[in-house]
């Protein structure tokens, strides 16, 4: 199991993507927008357009996550969720920035019945 990330962003952004009958809640720390992240199998650049939206507190972002069945969250809101035993740390994918910061990432998707 990974340790809690070693970053704290005061500014968290959320954006809701809507397409057909599906909504995806995207949450990300402002401080990691545009950064390169990597782990042992994957490398990615955090996309500004996907996450950049409205500012929200980490606590409010965590509450908002409870209302959506499709979530893509990256950063300190996950640290808070793990700390409060709302998010299972085993479900989190861990990345690192080029300067060594540990960044948690969680994707939750519900597939509707056909």
DANOR-V355960 format. One record per residue. RES is the residue in one small letter. SS is DSSP state (alpha for helix, beta for strand, coil for the rest). D_LAST is the distance of its C-alpha to the last C-alpha in Angstrom with 1 decimal. Layout:
res={RES,RES}
ss={SS,SS}
d_last={D_LAST,D_LAST}
//
This chain:
res={x,x,x,x,x,x,x,x,x,x,x,x,x,x,x,x,x,x,x,x,x,x,x,x,x,x,x,x,x,x,x,x,x,x,x,x,x,x,x,x,x,x,x,x,x,x,x,x,x,x,x,x,x,x,x,x,x,x,x,x,x,x,x,x,x,x,x,x,x,x,x,x,x,x,x,x,x,x,x,x,x,x,x,x,x,x,x,x,x,x,x,x,x,x,x,x,x,x,x,x,x,x,x,x,x,x,x,x,x,x,x,x,x,x}
ss={coil,coil,coil,coil,coil,coil,coil,coil,coil,coil,coil,beta,beta,beta,beta,beta,beta,beta,beta,coil,coil,beta,beta,beta,beta,beta,beta,beta,beta,alpha,alpha,alpha,coil,coil,coil,beta,beta,beta,coil,coil,coil,coil,beta,beta,beta,coil,coil,alpha,alpha,alpha,alpha,coil,coil,beta,beta,beta,coil,alpha,alpha,alpha,alpha,alpha,alpha,alpha,alpha,coil,coil,coil,coil,coil,beta,beta,beta,beta,coil,alpha,alpha,alpha,alpha,alpha,alpha,alpha,alpha,coil,coil,coil,coil,coil,alpha,alpha,alpha,coil,beta,beta,beta,beta,beta,coil,coil,coil,coil,beta,beta,beta,beta,beta,beta,beta,coil,coil,coil,coil,coil,coil}
d_last={35.9,36.8,39.1,38.3,38.5,41.9,41.2,41.0,39.9,41.0,38.7,34.9,32.7,29.2,27.0,23.6,21.5,19.2,16.9,14.6,13.1,13.8,17.2,18.9,22.3,24.8,28.1,31.1,34.9,36.9,39.2,36.8,35.4,36.2,37.4,36.8,35.2,35.2,34.7,35.4,32.4,31.3,33.1,31.8,33.3,32.0,30.8,32.5,30.2,27.1,28.9,31.9,31.5,33.1,35.4,34.7,36.3,34.8,34.8,32.9,30.5,29.8,29.2,26.9,24.8,24.2,22.5,19.8,16.7,17.1,20.7,23.0,26.5,29.7,33.1,35.1,32.5,31.2,34.8,35.0,31.8,33.0,36.4,35.1,32.9,29.7,28.4,28.6,30.8,29.3,26.0,28.1,28.9,32.5,34.1,37.7,39.3,42.2,44.6,43.1,41.1,38.2,35.0,31.9,28.4,25.2,21.6,18.9,15.3,12.2,8.8,6.4,3.8,0.0}
//
